[in-house]
């Protein structure tokens, strides 16, 4: 979590929009809603922008699903016992190709201490563990994964203390993405607004990726527009 105040970003956007002569006064609650979309758009382009460390219970067998609130699989770090509160040995990563040298590893003797986690190519929602987890066993592990930032809620836009979910270094891209949404909303009625919207979006992507990335722009546009 950063230290940048939500109300400060919204105040900066409000001031910039007035300077741009958009005429329309956007409600602060609307800008806050767009800021929430912007945070999720940033995480789509930069998955490491919001990392979640937590504990999860594993299912029986080797195949596992990522927990709720997680965007994609990151890594497992350590065992956490049968109740999620007993730190245990670290969990190392092993490649699927190395594991598949043993044709029977999915049918190995089950165990309650995880030794390896294994990524599944082209599948960010699931992963494997070894040894297989016994049926009805309670086995907990700690994970560190890219997460989905929760919606920001700010009741006082004058003295509120709510901060953004992302590190402070993402303040400027967030500002540009909210500006993009405002200009984009006006583009069908006011000439020149679509160009301003595209400039803001391009600026945000350059800040995040260091280049004009068309694929990243498409992802960010979709999420920033709430789709």
Kinemage of the C-alpha trace (Angstrom):
@kinemage 1
@onewidth
@group {chain A} dominant
@subgroup {mainchain}
@vectorlist {calphas} color= white
{ca unk a 1} P 0.000 0.000 0.000
{ca unk a 2} L 1.206 3.471 -0.854
{ca unk a 3} L 1.145 6.720 1.084
{ca unk a 4} L -0.441 8.850 -1.648
{ca unk a 5} L -3.869 10.062 -0.553
{ca unk a 6} L -6.826 9.143 -2.714
{ca unk a 7} L -8.303 12.632 -2.257
{ca unk a 8} L -5.070 14.176 -3.544
{ca unk a 9} L -5.222 12.303 -6.841
{ca unk a 10} L -8.879 13.216 -7.227
{ca unk a 11} L -8.121 16.874 -6.446
{ca unk a 12} L -5.277 16.860 -8.994
{ca unk a 13} L -7.548 15.372 -11.667
{ca unk a 14} L -10.344 17.856 -10.902
{ca unk a 15} L -7.927 20.758 -11.223
{ca unk a 16} L -6.429 19.447 -14.446
{ca unk a 17} L -9.840 18.901 -16.033
{ca unk a 18} L -10.878 22.449 -15.163
{ca unk a 19} L -7.674 23.756 -16.712
{ca unk a 20} L -8.450 21.759 -19.838
{ca unk a 21} L -11.727 23.635 -20.177
{ca unk a 22} L -13.948 20.571 -20.214
{ca unk a 23} L -16.745 22.686 -18.713
{ca unk a 24} L -18.239 19.631 -17.068
{ca unk a 25} L -17.600 19.241 -13.316
{ca unk a 26} L -17.071 15.579 -12.571
{ca unk a 27} L -18.417 14.423 -9.147
{ca unk a 28} L -15.676 13.267 -6.804
{ca unk a 29} L -17.431 9.932 -6.366
{ca unk a 30} L -17.266 9.400 -10.138
{ca unk a 31} L -13.538 10.151 -10.184
{ca unk a 32} L -13.068 7.735 -7.274
{ca unk a 33} L -14.853 5.033 -9.243
{ca unk a 34} L -12.540 5.667 -12.193
{ca unk a 35} L -9.518 5.554 -9.873
{ca unk a 36} L -10.590 2.060 -8.825
{ca unk a 37} L -10.756 1.035 -12.477
{ca unk a 38} L -7.347 2.653 -13.007
{ca unk a 39} L -5.706 0.619 -10.229
{ca unk a 40} L -6.971 -2.593 -11.785
{ca unk a 41} L -5.790 -1.453 -15.218
{ca unk a 42} L -2.297 -0.834 -13.846
{ca unk a 43} L -2.254 -4.345 -12.364
{ca unk a 44} L -3.267 -5.834 -15.687
{ca unk a 45} L -0.221 -4.228 -17.316
{ca unk a 46} L 2.091 -4.622 -14.299
{ca unk a 47} L 0.984 -7.719 -12.336
{ca unk a 48} L 3.613 -7.099 -9.653
{ca unk a 49} L 2.072 -3.726 -8.750
{ca unk a 50} L -0.164 -5.310 -6.111
{ca unk a 51} L 1.243 -8.387 -4.390
{ca unk a 52} L -0.713 -10.444 -1.885
{ca unk a 53} L 0.920 -12.699 0.705
{ca unk a 54} L -1.465 -15.104 2.384
{ca unk a 55} L -2.144 -18.647 3.516
{ca unk a 56} L -4.246 -21.202 1.670
{ca unk a 57} L -5.438 -24.750 2.258
{ca unk a 58} L -4.535 -27.203 -0.478
{ca unk a 59} L -6.854 -29.663 -2.196
{ca unk a 60} L -6.109 -33.368 -2.340
{ca unk a 61} L -3.884 -34.543 -5.173
{ca unk a 62} L -1.363 -32.444 -7.119
{ca unk a 63} L -3.534 -29.950 -9.048
{ca unk a 64} L -4.393 -26.756 -7.153
{ca unk a 65} L -6.446 -23.617 -7.868
{ca unk a 66} L -5.333 -20.121 -6.891
{ca unk a 67} L -7.327 -18.590 -4.005
{ca unk a 68} L -10.031 -15.951 -4.412
{ca unk a 69} L -8.806 -12.377 -4.812
{ca unk a 70} L -5.672 -13.468 -6.671
{ca unk a 71} L -5.125 -12.403 -10.271
{ca unk a 72} L -2.611 -15.097 -11.203
{ca unk a 73} L -0.254 -17.614 -9.657
{ca unk a 74} L 3.010 -16.241 -8.304
{ca unk a 75} L 4.803 -18.684 -6.016
{ca unk a 76} L 4.530 -20.750 -2.862
{ca unk a 77} L 7.003 -19.772 -0.175
{ca unk a 78} L 6.713 -22.175 2.774
{ca unk a 79} L 4.625 -24.805 4.516
{ca unk a 80} L 2.235 -23.587 7.211
{ca unk a 81} L 1.215 -26.794 8.996
{ca unk a 82} L -2.278 -28.221 9.415
{ca unk a 83} L -3.871 -25.011 10.672
{ca unk a 84} L -2.140 -22.273 8.683
{ca unk a 85} L -0.178 -21.007 11.698
{ca unk a 86} L 2.847 -23.321 11.869
{ca unk a 87} L 5.741 -22.049 9.726
{ca unk a 88} L 7.536 -24.951 8.108
{ca unk a 89} L 10.161 -25.699 5.492
{ca unk a 90} L 10.482 -23.617 2.341
{ca unk a 91} L 8.858 -24.769 -0.897
{ca unk a 92} L 11.102 -24.871 -3.924
{ca unk a 93} L 10.086 -24.428 -7.563
{ca unk a 94} L 10.492 -27.297 -9.999
{ca unk a 95} L 9.783 -27.176 -13.721
{ca unk a 96} L 7.047 -29.324 -15.187
{ca unk a 97} L 9.456 -30.824 -17.715
{ca unk a 98} L 11.751 -31.963 -14.898
{ca unk a 99} L 8.859 -33.493 -12.942
{ca unk a 100} L 7.565 -35.264 -16.041
{ca unk a 101} L 10.786 -37.277 -16.248
{ca unk a 102} L 8.940 -39.477 -13.761
{ca unk a 103} L 5.779 -40.645 -15.512
{ca unk a 104} L 4.160 -41.547 -12.215
{ca unk a 105} L 4.826 -38.478 -10.084
{ca unk a 106} L 1.126 -37.513 -9.898
{ca unk a 107} L 0.527 -40.927 -8.316
{ca unk a 108} L 3.382 -40.759 -5.799
{ca unk a 109} L 2.852 -41.461 -2.113
{ca unk a 110} L 0.888 -38.522 -0.655
{ca unk a 111} L 2.484 -36.322 2.003
{ca unk a 112} L 1.524 -33.416 4.232
{ca unk a 113} L 4.714 -31.403 3.682
{ca unk a 114} L 4.994 -29.739 0.277
{ca unk a 115} L 8.455 -29.924 -1.273
{ca unk a 116} L 7.870 -28.354 -4.704
{ca unk a 117} L 5.424 -26.132 -6.567
{ca unk a 118} L 5.202 -26.519 -10.335
{ca unk a 119} L 3.903 -23.950 -12.811
{ca unk a 120} L 1.598 -25.061 -15.609
{ca unk a 121} L 2.553 -23.426 -18.936
{ca unk a 122} L -0.123 -21.020 -20.258
{ca unk a 123} L -2.241 -21.508 -17.123
{ca unk a 124} L -2.006 -18.751 -14.504
{ca unk a 125} L -5.070 -19.934 -12.553
{ca unk a 126} L -3.748 -23.332 -11.473
{ca unk a 127} L -0.507 -25.015 -10.393
{ca unk a 128} L 0.814 -28.355 -9.147
{ca unk a 129} L 2.378 -29.352 -5.826
{ca unk a 130} L 4.522 -32.333 -4.877
{ca unk a 131} L 4.058 -34.678 -3.134
{ca unk a 132} L 0.333 -35.142 -3.747
{ca unk a 133} L -1.873 -33.990 -0.868
{ca unk a 134} L -3.689 -36.820 0.992
{ca unk a 135} L -7.485 -37.006 0.818
{ca unk a 136} L -9.160 -35.081 3.677
{ca unk a 137} L -5.793 -33.842 4.983
{ca unk a 138} L -5.433 -30.262 6.177
{ca unk a 139} L -2.306 -28.876 4.513
{ca unk a 140} L -1.646 -25.144 4.479
{ca unk a 141} L 0.981 -23.206 2.533
{ca unk a 142} L 1.965 -19.554 2.236
{ca unk a 143} L 1.755 -17.913 -1.174
{ca unk a 144} L 2.925 -14.649 -2.722
{ca unk a 145} L 0.898 -13.753 -5.814
{ca unk a 146} L -0.256 -10.812 -7.937
{ca unk a 147} L -3.574 -9.744 -6.465
{ca unk a 148} L -6.659 -7.739 -7.395
{ca unk a 149} L -6.661 -4.457 -5.442
{ca unk a 150} L -9.845 -3.918 -3.425
{ca unk a 151} L -12.014 -0.937 -4.238
{ca unk a 152} L -10.940 2.276 -2.535
{ca unk a 153} L -13.590 3.893 -0.350
{ca unk a 154} L -13.259 7.527 0.683
{ca unk a 155} L -16.046 9.369 2.505
{ca unk a 156} L -14.301 12.719 2.986
{ca unk a 157} L -12.601 14.317 -0.017
{ca unk a 158} L -11.309 17.218 2.089
{ca unk a 159} L -9.627 15.590 5.090
{ca unk a 160} L -9.797 11.869 4.273
{ca unk a 161} L -6.769 9.670 4.973
{ca unk a 162} L -7.402 6.730 2.628
{ca unk a 163} L -4.322 5.921 0.535
{ca unk a 164} L -3.979 4.137 -2.797
{ca unk a 165} L -3.476 0.371 -2.830
{ca unk a 166} L -0.409 0.551 -5.066
{ca unk a 167} L 3.113 1.836 -4.349
{ca unk a 168} L 3.572 5.601 -4.640
{ca unk a 169} L 5.515 5.183 -7.889
{ca unk a 170} L 2.204 4.452 -9.649
{ca unk a 171} L 0.655 7.807 -8.762
{ca unk a 172} L 1.285 9.390 -12.174
{ca unk a 173} L -0.021 6.472 -14.281
{ca unk a 174} L -3.145 6.407 -12.105
{ca unk a 175} L -3.633 10.138 -12.679
{ca unk a 176} L -3.277 9.709 -16.449
{ca unk a 177} L -5.721 6.796 -16.545
{ca unk a 178} L -8.406 8.754 -14.675
{ca unk a 179} L -7.835 11.673 -17.035
{ca unk a 180} L -8.136 9.269 -19.956
{ca unk a 181} L -11.529 8.093 -18.729
{ca unk a 182} L -12.818 11.639 -18.303
{ca unk a 183} L -11.737 12.727 -21.794
{ca unk a 184} L -12.982 9.484 -23.315
{ca unk a 185} L -16.434 10.039 -21.817
{ca unk a 186} L -16.586 13.460 -23.492
{ca unk a 187} L -15.225 12.344 -26.854
{ca unk a 188} L -18.604 11.764 -28.485
{ca unk a 189} L -19.797 15.315 -27.742
{ca unk a 190} L -16.744 17.571 -27.696
{ca unk a 191} L -14.243 17.740 -30.584
{ca unk a 192} L -10.632 17.022 -29.656
{ca unk a 193} L -11.415 15.032 -26.514
{ca unk a 194} L -10.663 11.651 -28.092
{ca unk a 195} L -7.183 12.846 -29.009
{ca unk a 196} L -6.614 14.033 -25.433
{ca unk a 197} L -7.887 10.698 -24.126
{ca unk a 198} L -5.469 8.774 -26.364
{ca unk a 199} L -2.560 10.986 -25.272
{ca unk a 200} L -3.311 10.302 -21.586
{ca unk a 201} L -3.579 6.564 -22.195
{ca unk a 202} L -0.326 6.476 -24.173
{ca unk a 203} L 1.435 8.486 -21.475
{ca unk a 204} L 0.255 6.058 -18.787
{ca unk a 205} L 1.474 3.029 -20.757
{ca unk a 206} L 4.886 4.608 -21.374
{ca unk a 207} L 5.200 5.256 -17.628
{ca unk a 208} L 4.364 1.619 -16.897
{ca unk a 209} L 6.282 -0.158 -19.655
{ca unk a 210} L 8.828 2.344 -20.913
{ca unk a 211} L 7.469 2.093 -24.458
{ca unk a 212} L 4.375 2.481 -26.618
{ca unk a 213} L 2.916 -0.981 -26.072
{ca unk a 214} L -0.234 -1.514 -28.148
{ca unk a 215} L -1.239 -4.698 -26.319
{ca unk a 216} L -0.812 -3.019 -22.927
{ca unk a 217} L -2.883 -0.074 -24.133
{ca unk a 218} L -5.701 -2.407 -25.152
{ca unk a 219} L -5.707 -4.132 -21.761
{ca unk a 220} L -5.557 -0.857 -19.852
{ca unk a 221} L -8.275 0.745 -21.981
{ca unk a 222} L -10.649 -2.149 -21.373
{ca unk a 223} L -10.228 -2.091 -17.592
{ca unk a 224} L -10.083 1.685 -17.255
{ca unk a 225} L -13.437 1.817 -19.028
{ca unk a 226} L -14.857 -0.674 -16.535
{ca unk a 227} L -15.178 -3.558 -18.963
